[in-house]
Amino acid sequence: MLEQLLIFTRGGLILWTCKELGNALKGSPIDTLIRSCLLEERSADSSYHYEAPGAAYTLKWTFNNDLGLIFVAVYQKILHLLYVDDLLSMVKKQFSDIYDPKRTKYYDFDDVFRQLRNEVEARAEELKKSKQVGRCAPVGLGKKQGGTSIVKSDGKQNGNSSSKDGGDSDSAKDHKENGNPIVHQNGVKKNVVVNNNNNKENRDSGAFDVNKLLKLRSKGAKKQESVVTKAPPKAEPKKKATKKNRVWDDSPPETKLDFADPVDDRGIEDMEVVTENHGESMMDREEVFSSDSESEEEEDDVAGKDPKIDEKRKGWFSSMFQSIAGKANLEMSDLEPALKALKDRLLTKNVAEEIAEKLCESVAASLVGKKLASFTRVSSTVQAAMEDALVRILTPKRSIDVLRDVHAAKEQGRPYVITFVGVNGVGKSTNLAKIAYWLQQHNISVMMAACDTFRSGAVEQLRTHARRLQIPIFEKGYEKDPAVVAKEAIQEASRNGSDVVLVDTAGRMQDNEPLMRALSKLISLNSPDLVLFVGEALVGNDAVDQLSKFNQKLADLSNSPSSRVIDGIVLTKFDCIDDKVGAALSMVYISGAPVMFVGCGQSYTDLKKLNVKTIVKTLLK
């Protein structure tokens, strides 16, 4: 049964809801649909499943882009209502005919909707009955009384009665079914495919000899074996010179190679003060964004020298002529060439193929049926829509101000905890040190927690950063439970008055369930304020798999009822990718988490914010 049907504008004004249904929806499925699907450029999906405590709905929708209307139908997820798509299209057509932008209430549409719903439900019921009748109808087997009807290759039927003694005849009988002979041997019916060139032998003899076919196959196999044996043997590779065995001392080996023992019982190392100024962090610098006019001037300078630009300008004049004399409403056939060009451009920028395809489908869904403005090209309209979509995706949906949140936690008398997670070798420890240096410049006291108790040298690496930055570090060596180490570090930070605790974790692949379970335990036990996923800007398509599985594992393996997922992204090695910035878009699209920090070098100052305008311009360039 249909739970609810709503009609509202893109600005959020509800024009009509079905009073007959009148079912109170549990939770907020419409708000979640707008926030998680429509604003995230996933409007090309066929449906959206909403789940909340005590509620599970399926939502389907359609647009009238010319009028800016959205039609949404809600029904129980357990039901499979086949008529919802037809009902939405009919409601869209009828409501669009009576829509007036000056009106805000449409009480007279109740009768129209009741008639449309009865019509589609009756049609669906008839279709269901016709399918049941077709499923139960007897299938003709071509049988006759007193014998079996065999269909010959010419389409006629021949009735062959069984033998009087009820057994099979001694000679195998040959019949044809679909042009192939059927051989009856020992009561088993076999379908043998015969070459048409050998039909003469079959016509001369009454039956087909299967033994001859088997002999021919065995002869062919022997010939192939003989050919293989005659092949010249491969030359054996030369043996490499073996390395001489090393002579070891008689002293027994050490049982444990753990050189990262804490200096004292508290785990805080006394470090000598080193006066070293690394400069100002790039996080506090404003990035200069070049305008579009500069790129147009550069294009004018190279015009006539580059044939691609000349071809582009020829296409501009042709598309401008089409916009003057073209059709009023855009159709899918008009958008396909421009969308294909945009998709190819996104793929060259290292955007995951699945995400590029979904983006193009979403842009197409927002433009089909929309009126093309005068003196406007289709390609420019599509590019503007794609630009708006990319800006919406990359712009954070919620405000995450680390400095503000740190001061708020300080007023509450507790340290602000940031946990860094990610796969192996992406630069978690290095970028943790960069963020620590940035926080120091804002007069915030920081403490590092060495919770990577798995990789050899991880504690020493973090200790080196702490010594250079004059930051205390909490460590307990290796082979310890990282969740317990992080908990003790937070308790120590509360005692000594540190404002922020930066928790370093071991790198792990997204498919390693034991390590992912340990990470989920660390997050569930300590409840950090911020969980940052550290990813490379070089990964491309693998970013989608990494982030989606990290989020899924953290949610599935969590012991607490409110599972935590990734809150933000740290994008590293951004200075190594030139214009291949698609990984930023792929990560944000798949997780919904914003890119909070961008690593662009090897020094502590090489950390900056993500400039959304620059990324969008680079993607569409």
C-alpha positions as CSV (number, residue, x, y, z in Angstrom):
1,M,0.0,0.0,0.0
2,L,1.2,3.5,-0.8
3,E,2.1,5.4,2.3
4,Q,2.4,9.0,1.0
5,L,2.7,11.0,-2.2
6,L,4.1,14.6,-2.1
7,I,4.6,17.4,-4.6
8,F,6.9,20.2,-3.7
9,T,9.2,22.7,-5.4
10,R,12.9,22.7,-5.6
11,G,12.9,25.5,-3.0
12,G,11.2,23.2,-0.5
13,L,7.6,24.5,-0.7
14,I,5.1,21.6,-0.3
15,L,2.3,22.2,-2.8
16,W,0.2,19.0,-2.3
17,T,0.1,15.8,-0.2
18,C,-2.5,13.0,-0.4
19,K,-5.0,13.4,2.4
20,E,-6.6,10.1,1.7
21,L,-3.5,8.2,2.6
22,G,-2.9,10.4,5.6
23,N,-0.2,8.0,7.0
24,A,2.2,9.5,9.4
25,L,5.7,8.7,8.3
26,K,8.1,7.5,10.9
27,G,11.4,9.3,11.0
28,S,12.2,11.8,8.3
29,P,12.4,10.0,5.0
30,I,11.8,13.1,2.8
31,D,14.4,15.2,4.5
32,T,16.9,12.3,4.3
33,L,16.1,11.9,0.6
34,I,16.8,15.5,-0.1
35,R,19.9,15.7,2.0
36,S,21.5,12.3,1.0
37,C,20.3,11.8,-2.5
38,L,19.0,15.0,-4.3
39,L,21.7,17.4,-2.9
40,E,24.4,14.8,-3.4
41,E,23.7,14.5,-7.1
42,R,22.3,10.9,-6.8
43,S,18.9,11.9,-8.3
44,A,19.4,9.6,-11.3
45,D,19.0,6.5,-9.0
46,S,15.8,4.6,-9.5
47,S,14.9,4.5,-5.8
48,Y,16.1,5.2,-2.3
49,H,15.8,3.0,0.8
50,Y,15.3,4.7,4.1
51,E,15.7,2.8,7.3
52,A,15.1,4.1,10.8
53,P,14.2,2.5,14.1
54,G,10.7,0.9,13.5
55,A,10.5,2.2,9.9
56,A,11.8,1.0,6.5
57,Y,10.5,2.8,3.4
58,T,11.3,2.9,-0.3
59,L,11.1,6.3,-2.0
60,K,10.7,6.9,-5.7
61,W,10.7,10.3,-7.4
62,T,10.5,12.2,-10.7
63,F,11.1,15.8,-11.8
64,N,9.5,18.5,-13.9
65,N,12.7,20.5,-14.5
66,D,10.9,23.2,-16.5
67,L,8.6,24.0,-13.6
68,G,11.0,23.1,-10.9
69,L,8.7,20.5,-9.3
70,I,9.6,17.2,-7.5
71,F,7.1,14.3,-7.1
72,V,7.9,11.7,-4.4
73,A,6.1,8.5,-3.6
74,V,6.7,6.6,-0.3
75,Y,5.7,3.0,0.5
76,Q,6.8,0.2,2.7
77,K,10.1,-1.4,1.8
78,I,8.8,-4.9,2.2
79,L,6.2,-4.2,-0.6
80,H,7.0,-4.3,-4.3
81,L,4.5,-1.9,-5.8
82,L,4.9,-2.2,-9.6
83,Y,2.5,0.7,-10.4
84,V,4.4,3.5,-8.6
85,D,6.4,4.6,-11.6
86,D,3.3,4.8,-13.8
87,L,1.4,6.6,-11.0
88,L,4.2,9.2,-10.7
89,S,4.4,9.9,-14.4
90,M,0.6,10.3,-14.6
91,V,0.5,12.6,-11.6
92,K,3.3,14.6,-13.0
93,K,1.4,15.1,-16.3
94,Q,-1.9,16.0,-14.7
95,F,-0.4,18.3,-12.1
96,S,1.9,20.1,-14.5
97,D,-1.2,21.0,-16.6
98,I,-2.9,22.8,-13.7
99,Y,0.3,24.2,-12.0
100,D,0.3,27.9,-11.4
101,P,3.4,29.5,-9.7
102,K,1.1,31.9,-7.9
103,R,-0.9,29.1,-6.2
104,T,0.4,27.4,-3.1
105,K,-2.6,25.0,-2.3
106,Y,-4.2,22.5,-4.7
107,Y,-7.2,21.0,-2.9
108,D,-8.9,20.2,-6.1
109,F,-6.2,17.7,-7.1
110,D,-7.5,15.1,-4.5
111,D,-10.2,13.8,-6.9
112,V,-7.8,13.7,-9.8
113,F,-5.3,11.7,-7.8
114,R,-8.0,9.3,-6.6
115,Q,-9.0,8.6,-10.1
116,L,-5.4,8.1,-11.3
117,R,-4.6,5.7,-8.4
118,N,-7.7,3.6,-9.0
119,E,-6.8,3.4,-12.7
120,V,-3.2,2.2,-12.2
121,E,-4.1,-0.2,-9.4
122,A,-6.8,-1.8,-11.6
123,R,-4.3,-2.0,-14.5
124,A,-1.7,-3.6,-12.2
125,E,-4.3,-6.1,-10.9
126,E,-5.2,-7.1,-14.5
127,L,-1.6,-7.6,-15.4
128,K,-1.0,-9.7,-12.3
129,K,-4.0,-12.0,-13.2
130,S,-2.9,-12.3,-16.8
131,K,0.5,-13.4,-15.6
132,Q,-1.0,-16.0,-13.3
133,V,-3.2,-17.4,-16.1
134,G,-0.3,-17.6,-18.4
135,R,1.8,-19.4,-15.8
136,C,-1.0,-22.0,-15.1
137,A,-1.9,-22.7,-18.7
138,P,-1.2,-26.3,-19.9
139,V,1.7,-26.6,-22.3
140,G,1.1,-28.7,-25.5
141,L,3.4,-31.7,-25.7
142,G,2.2,-32.9,-29.0
143,K,1.0,-36.3,-27.6
144,K,-1.6,-38.6,-29.1
145,Q,-3.5,-41.6,-27.7
146,G,-1.8,-44.9,-28.3
147,G,1.7,-43.6,-29.2
148,T,4.2,-40.8,-29.1
149,S,4.2,-37.9,-31.6
150,I,7.7,-37.0,-32.9
151,V,8.2,-33.7,-34.7
152,K,10.2,-34.1,-37.8
153,S,12.5,-31.4,-39.4
154,D,9.8,-30.5,-41.9
155,G,7.4,-29.6,-39.1
156,K,5.0,-32.6,-39.5
157,Q,4.2,-35.2,-36.8
158,N,4.6,-38.9,-37.1
159,G,2.9,-41.3,-34.6
160,N,5.1,-44.2,-33.6
161,S,3.3,-46.8,-31.4
162,S,5.3,-48.7,-28.9
163,S,6.3,-52.3,-29.6
164,K,4.0,-55.1,-28.5
165,D,6.3,-56.6,-25.9
166,G,6.7,-53.2,-24.4
167,G,10.5,-53.1,-24.9
168,D,12.8,-51.2,-27.2
169,S,13.7,-52.7,-30.6
170,D,17.3,-54.1,-31.1
171,S,18.3,-51.5,-33.6
172,A,18.5,-47.9,-32.5
173,K,15.9,-45.7,-34.2
174,D,16.9,-42.3,-35.7
175,H,14.5,-39.4,-35.5
176,K,15.2,-35.7,-35.9
177,E,14.4,-32.9,-33.5
178,N,15.3,-29.4,-34.5
179,G,17.4,-30.7,-37.3
180,N,19.6,-33.0,-35.1
181,P,19.2,-36.8,-34.9
182,I,17.9,-38.4,-31.7
183,V,19.5,-41.8,-30.9
184,H,17.8,-44.3,-28.6
185,Q,20.3,-46.7,-27.0
186,N,19.7,-48.8,-23.9
187,G,16.6,-46.8,-23.2
188,V,18.5,-43.5,-23.1
189,K,17.6,-40.7,-25.5
190,K,20.6,-38.8,-26.9
191,N,20.8,-35.8,-29.1
192,V,23.7,-36.0,-31.5
193,V,24.8,-33.1,-33.7
194,V,25.8,-34.3,-37.1
195,N,27.6,-32.4,-39.9
196,N,25.3,-31.8,-42.9
197,N,28.1,-33.1,-45.3
198,N,27.8,-36.6,-43.8
199,N,24.1,-37.0,-44.2
200,K,24.5,-39.4,-47.1
201,E,25.9,-42.1,-44.9
202,N,23.0,-41.7,-42.5
203,R,20.5,-42.0,-45.3
204,D,22.1,-45.3,-46.5
205,S,22.0,-46.9,-43.1
206,G,18.9,-47.1,-40.9
207,A,20.7,-45.8,-37.8
208,F,23.6,-43.6,-36.9
209,D,26.6,-45.4,-35.4
210,V,27.8,-43.6,-32.4
211,N,30.9,-45.8,-32.1
212,K,32.3,-44.4,-35.4
213,L,32.0,-40.9,-34.0
214,L,33.9,-41.9,-30.8
215,K,36.6,-43.6,-32.9
216,L,37.0,-40.5,-35.0
217,R,37.3,-38.3,-31.9
218,S,39.9,-40.7,-30.4
219,K,42.0,-40.6,-33.6
220,G,41.9,-36.8,-33.6
221,A,43.1,-36.7,-30.0
222,K,46.0,-39.1,-30.8
223,K,47.0,-36.9,-33.7
224,Q,47.1,-33.8,-31.4
225,E,49.2,-35.7,-28.8
226,S,51.6,-36.7,-31.5
227,V,52.0,-33.1,-32.7
228,V,52.6,-32.0,-29.1
229,T,55.3,-34.7,-28.5
230,K,57.1,-33.7,-31.7
231,A,57.6,-30.1,-30.5
232,P,61.2,-29.3,-29.7
233,P,62.0,-29.2,-26.0
234,K,62.5,-25.9,-24.4
235,A,66.0,-24.9,-23.4
236,E,66.6,-25.2,-19.7
237,P,67.4,-21.9,-18.0
238,K,70.9,-21.4,-16.7
239,K,71.3,-22.0,-13.0
240,K,72.2,-18.9,-11.0
241,A,75.1,-18.9,-8.8
242,T,74.0,-19.8,-5.3
243,K,74.9,-17.5,-2.4
244,K,77.2,-18.9,0.3
245,N,75.7,-19.6,3.7
246,R,76.3,-17.0,6.3
247,V,78.2,-18.1,9.4
248,W,76.4,-16.9,12.5
249,D,77.8,-16.4,16.0
250,D,77.1,-18.9,18.7
251,S,75.3,-16.2,20.8
252,P,71.5,-16.9,21.1
253,P,69.2,-14.4,19.3
254,E,67.2,-11.9,21.3
255,T,63.7,-13.0,22.1
256,K,62.0,-9.7,21.5
257,L,63.1,-6.7,19.4
258,D,61.3,-3.9,21.2
259,F,63.4,-0.8,21.5
260,A,60.5,1.6,22.1
261,D,60.1,1.1,25.9
262,P,58.6,4.1,27.6
263,V,61.0,6.4,29.5
264,D,59.0,6.5,32.6
265,D,55.8,5.0,34.1
266,R,53.6,7.7,32.8
267,G,54.8,7.2,29.2
268,I,55.8,10.9,28.7
269,E,59.3,11.3,27.3
270,D,61.5,14.1,28.6
271,M,62.8,15.8,25.5
272,E,65.3,18.5,25.1
273,V,64.1,21.8,23.8
274,V,65.2,22.5,20.2
275,T,64.6,26.0,18.9
276,E,63.5,25.5,15.3
277,N,61.2,27.7,13.3
278,H,59.6,25.9,10.4
279,G,57.6,28.9,9.1
280,E,53.9,29.6,8.7
281,S,51.6,26.8,7.8
282,M,49.8,27.0,4.5
283,M,46.5,26.3,6.3
284,D,46.3,30.0,7.2
285,R,47.1,31.4,3.8
286,E,44.4,32.4,1.3
287,E,44.8,30.7,-2.1
288,V,44.6,33.0,-5.1
289,F,42.0,31.7,-7.6
290,S,42.5,32.7,-11.2
291,S,39.4,33.9,-13.1
292,D,37.9,32.5,-16.2
293,S,38.9,35.6,-18.2
294,E,42.6,34.7,-17.8
295,S,42.0,31.3,-19.4
296,E,40.1,32.9,-22.2
297,E,43.0,35.3,-22.9
298,E,45.4,32.4,-22.9
299,E,43.1,30.6,-25.4
300,D,43.1,33.7,-27.6
301,D,46.9,33.8,-27.6
302,V,47.2,30.2,-28.9
303,A,44.2,30.4,-31.3
304,G,45.3,29.6,-34.8
305,K,48.2,27.6,-33.6
306,D,46.3,24.8,-31.9
307,P,43.8,22.9,-34.2
308,K,41.8,21.7,-31.1
309,I,41.0,25.3,-30.1
310,D,39.9,26.2,-33.7
311,E,37.7,23.1,-33.8
312,K,36.3,24.1,-30.4
313,R,35.4,27.5,-31.7
314,K,33.8,26.1,-34.8
315,G,31.6,23.9,-32.6
316,W,30.8,27.0,-30.6
317,F,29.4,28.8,-33.6
318,S,27.4,25.8,-34.8
319,S,25.9,25.2,-31.3
320,M,25.1,28.9,-31.0
321,F,23.2,28.7,-34.3
322,Q,21.3,25.7,-33.0
323,S,20.4,27.5,-29.8
324,I,18.9,30.4,-31.8
325,A,16.7,28.2,-34.0
326,G,16.6,25.1,-31.8
327,K,13.8,23.4,-29.8
328,A,12.4,24.9,-26.6
329,N,12.7,21.9,-24.3
330,L,15.8,19.8,-23.9
331,E,15.7,16.1,-24.6
332,M,18.1,13.3,-23.8
333,S,19.3,13.1,-27.4
334,D,20.3,16.8,-27.1
335,L,22.3,16.2,-23.9
336,E,24.1,13.0,-24.8
337,P,27.0,14.4,-26.8
338,A,27.8,17.1,-24.2
339,L,27.5,14.5,-21.3
340,K,29.7,12.0,-23.1
341,A,32.4,14.7,-23.5
342,L,32.1,15.7,-19.9
343,K,32.3,12.0,-18.7
344,D,35.5,11.5,-20.8
345,R,37.0,14.7,-19.3
346,L,36.2,13.5,-15.7
347,L,37.8,10.1,-16.4
348,T,41.0,11.7,-17.6
349,K,41.1,13.7,-14.3
350,N,41.2,10.4,-12.4
351,V,37.6,10.4,-11.3
352,A,36.2,6.8,-10.8
353,E,34.2,5.6,-13.8
354,E,31.2,4.7,-11.7
355,I,31.0,8.1,-10.1
356,A,31.5,10.0,-13.4
357,E,28.7,8.0,-14.9
358,K,26.3,8.7,-12.0
359,L,27.2,12.4,-12.1
360,C,26.3,12.6,-15.8
361,E,23.0,10.7,-15.2
362,S,22.1,13.0,-12.4
363,V,22.9,16.1,-14.5
364,A,20.8,14.7,-17.3
365,A,17.9,14.1,-14.9
366,S,18.0,17.7,-13.8
367,L,18.0,19.1,-17.4
368,V,15.6,16.9,-19.3
369,G,12.5,18.9,-20.1
370,K,14.0,22.2,-19.2
371,K,13.7,25.1,-21.5
372,L,16.9,26.3,-23.2
373,A,17.4,30.0,-22.8
374,S,17.9,32.2,-25.9
375,F,21.4,32.4,-27.3
376,T,22.5,29.6,-25.0
377,R,24.4,26.5,-26.1
378,V,23.5,23.0,-24.9
379,S,27.1,22.3,-24.1
380,S,27.4,25.4,-21.9
381,T,24.1,24.6,-20.2
382,V,25.3,21.1,-19.4
383,Q,28.7,22.4,-18.2
384,A,27.1,24.9,-15.9
385,A,24.8,22.3,-14.4
386,M,27.8,20.0,-13.9
387,E,29.8,22.8,-12.3
388,D,26.9,23.5,-9.9
389,A,26.7,19.8,-9.1
390,L,30.5,19.5,-8.4
391,V,30.4,22.6,-6.1
392,R,27.5,21.1,-4.1
393,I,29.3,17.8,-3.7
394,L,32.6,19.2,-2.6
395,T,31.2,21.9,-0.3
396,P,30.9,20.5,3.3
397,K,27.3,19.8,4.4
398,R,28.1,20.5,8.0
399,S,30.5,23.0,9.5
400,I,33.7,21.3,10.9
401,D,35.8,24.0,12.5
402,V,38.6,22.2,14.4
403,L,39.9,25.3,16.2
404,R,36.4,26.3,17.4
405,D,35.6,22.7,18.5
406,V,39.0,22.5,20.4
407,H,38.1,25.6,22.4
408,A,34.6,24.3,23.1
409,A,36.1,21.0,24.4
410,K,38.6,23.0,26.5
411,E,35.8,24.9,28.2
412,Q,34.2,21.5,29.1
413,G,37.5,20.5,30.8
414,R,38.4,17.6,28.4
415,P,40.9,17.2,25.6
416,Y,39.8,17.2,21.9
417,V,40.6,13.8,20.4
418,I,41.5,13.3,16.7
419,T,42.0,9.7,15.3
420,F,43.8,9.1,12.1
421,V,43.0,6.0,10.1
422,G,43.8,4.7,6.6
423,V,45.6,2.1,4.5
424,N,49.3,1.3,4.6
425,G,51.8,3.9,3.5
426,V,49.5,6.9,2.8
427,G,51.3,9.2,5.2
428,K,49.2,9.2,8.4
429,S,52.1,9.9,10.8
430,T,53.6,12.7,8.6
431,N,50.3,14.5,8.2
432,L,49.5,14.0,11.9
433,A,52.7,16.0,12.6
434,K,51.7,18.7,10.1
435,I,48.3,19.1,11.8
436,A,50.1,19.2,15.2
437,Y,52.4,22.0,13.9
438,W,49.4,24.0,12.6
439,L,47.6,23.6,16.0
440,Q,50.8,24.8,17.8
441,Q,50.7,28.0,15.7
442,H,47.3,28.8,17.2
443,N,48.6,28.4,20.8
444,I,47.0,25.0,21.3
445,S,48.9,22.4,23.4
446,V,49.1,19.0,21.6
447,M,50.0,15.5,22.7
448,M,50.7,12.6,20.4
449,A,49.5,9.0,21.1
450,A,51.6,6.3,19.5
451,C,48.8,3.7,19.0
452,D,50.5,2.0,16.0
453,T,51.8,-1.0,18.0
454,F,51.9,-3.2,14.9
455,R,54.4,-1.8,12.4
456,S,58.1,-1.9,13.4
457,G,59.6,1.6,13.7
458,A,56.2,3.4,13.9
459,V,56.8,4.5,17.5
460,E,60.3,5.8,16.7
461,Q,59.0,7.7,13.7
462,L,56.3,9.5,15.7
463,R,58.9,10.1,18.5
464,T,61.2,11.9,16.0
465,H,58.3,14.2,14.9
466,A,57.5,14.9,18.6
467,R,61.1,15.8,19.3
468,R,61.4,18.2,16.4
469,L,58.1,19.9,17.2
470,Q,58.7,19.8,21.0
471,I,55.5,17.9,21.7
472,P,55.0,15.3,24.4
473,I,54.3,11.8,23.2
474,F,52.5,8.9,25.0
475,E,53.8,5.5,24.1
476,K,53.7,2.0,25.5
477,G,55.8,0.1,23.0
478,Y,54.7,-2.6,20.6
479,E,52.4,-5.6,20.9
480,K,49.9,-3.7,23.1
481,D,46.2,-3.2,22.6
482,P,45.9,0.1,20.7
483,A,42.5,0.8,22.2
484,V,43.9,0.6,25.7
485,V,46.9,2.8,24.8
486,A,44.6,5.5,23.3
487,K,42.4,5.4,26.4
488,E,45.4,5.9,28.7
489,A,46.8,8.7,26.5
490,I,43.5,10.6,26.8
491,Q,43.5,10.1,30.6
492,E,47.1,11.4,30.7
493,A,46.2,14.4,28.5
494,S,43.4,15.3,31.0
495,R,45.9,15.2,33.9
496,N,48.6,17.3,32.3
497,G,46.2,19.8,30.6
498,S,46.8,19.1,26.9
499,D,44.1,20.6,24.6
500,V,44.3,18.0,21.8
501,V,45.3,14.3,21.5
502,L,46.3,13.1,18.1
503,V,46.0,9.3,17.9
504,D,48.1,7.6,15.4
505,T,46.9,4.1,14.3
506,A,48.4,1.3,12.2
507,G,47.8,1.2,8.5
508,R,45.5,-1.6,7.4
509,M,43.9,-2.7,4.2
510,Q,40.1,-2.4,4.0
511,D,39.7,-6.2,3.6
512,N,41.7,-7.1,6.7
513,E,38.9,-8.0,9.1
514,P,41.0,-8.6,12.3
515,L,42.8,-5.2,12.0
516,M,39.5,-3.5,11.1
517,R,37.9,-5.0,14.1
518,A,40.7,-3.7,16.3
519,L,40.2,-0.2,14.8
520,S,36.5,-0.3,15.4
521,K,37.2,-1.3,19.0
522,L,39.5,1.7,19.4
523,I,36.9,4.1,18.1
524,S,34.0,2.6,20.1
525,L,36.0,2.6,23.3
526,N,37.4,6.1,23.2
527,S,34.7,8.0,21.2
528,P,37.1,10.5,19.5
529,D,35.7,13.9,18.5
530,L,37.0,13.5,14.9
531,V,37.8,10.4,12.8
532,L,40.0,11.4,9.8
533,F,40.6,9.1,6.9
534,V,44.0,9.7,5.4
535,G,44.1,8.8,1.6
536,E,46.4,9.4,-1.3
537,A,45.4,11.7,-4.1
538,L,47.1,9.2,-6.5
539,V,44.7,6.2,-5.9
540,G,41.9,7.1,-8.4
541,N,39.3,4.3,-8.5
542,D,40.7,2.5,-5.5
543,A,39.6,5.4,-3.3
544,V,36.0,4.4,-3.7
545,D,36.7,0.9,-2.5
546,Q,38.8,2.0,0.4
547,L,36.4,4.6,1.8
548,S,33.2,2.6,1.3
549,K,34.7,-0.5,3.0
550,F,36.2,1.5,5.8
551,N,32.8,3.0,6.5
552,Q,31.1,-0.3,6.2
553,K,33.5,-2.2,8.5
554,L,33.5,0.6,11.1
555,A,29.7,0.5,11.2
556,D,29.3,-3.3,11.1
557,L,32.0,-4.2,13.6
558,S,31.0,-1.5,16.1
559,N,29.8,-2.8,19.5
560,S,28.0,0.5,20.4
561,P,24.5,1.1,19.2
562,S,25.5,4.4,17.6
563,S,28.2,3.4,15.2
564,R,30.9,5.9,14.1
565,V,32.1,6.4,10.5
566,I,34.5,8.7,8.8
567,D,34.1,12.3,9.7
568,G,36.6,13.9,7.4
569,I,39.3,13.3,4.8
570,V,43.0,14.1,4.7
571,L,44.2,14.0,1.1
572,T,48.0,13.5,0.9
573,K,50.5,13.7,-1.9
574,F,48.4,16.4,-3.6
575,D,51.6,18.0,-5.1
576,C,52.3,14.8,-7.2
577,I,49.2,14.7,-9.3
578,D,49.3,17.8,-11.5
579,D,45.6,18.1,-12.7
580,K,44.5,14.6,-11.8
581,V,42.4,15.8,-8.9
582,G,39.5,13.3,-9.4
583,A,40.3,11.4,-6.2
584,A,39.0,14.3,-4.1
585,L,35.7,14.1,-5.9
586,S,35.5,10.3,-5.7
587,M,36.2,10.3,-1.9
588,V,33.7,13.0,-1.1
589,Y,31.0,11.5,-3.3
590,I,31.3,8.0,-1.9
591,S,31.5,9.0,1.8
592,G,29.8,12.4,2.1
593,A,32.7,13.5,4.3
594,P,34.5,16.7,3.4
595,V,38.2,17.0,2.6
596,M,39.5,18.9,5.6
597,F,43.2,18.9,5.0
598,V,45.4,18.6,1.9
599,G,49.0,17.6,2.1
600,C,51.1,19.2,-0.6
601,G,54.8,18.7,0.4
602,Q,57.3,17.2,2.8
603,S,57.7,20.0,5.4
604,Y,55.5,20.7,8.3
605,T,54.1,23.9,6.7
606,D,52.9,22.0,3.6
607,L,49.3,21.6,4.7
608,K,46.4,23.6,3.3
609,K,42.6,23.7,2.8
610,L,40.8,22.3,-0.2
611,N,39.9,25.1,-2.6
612,V,36.6,24.0,-4.1
613,K,36.6,26.5,-7.0
614,T,40.1,25.4,-8.0
615,I,39.2,21.7,-8.0
616,V,36.0,22.3,-10.0
617,K,37.8,24.4,-12.5
618,T,40.5,21.8,-12.9
619,L,38.0,19.0,-13.3
620,L,36.2,20.8,-16.1
621,K,39.2,22.2,-17.8
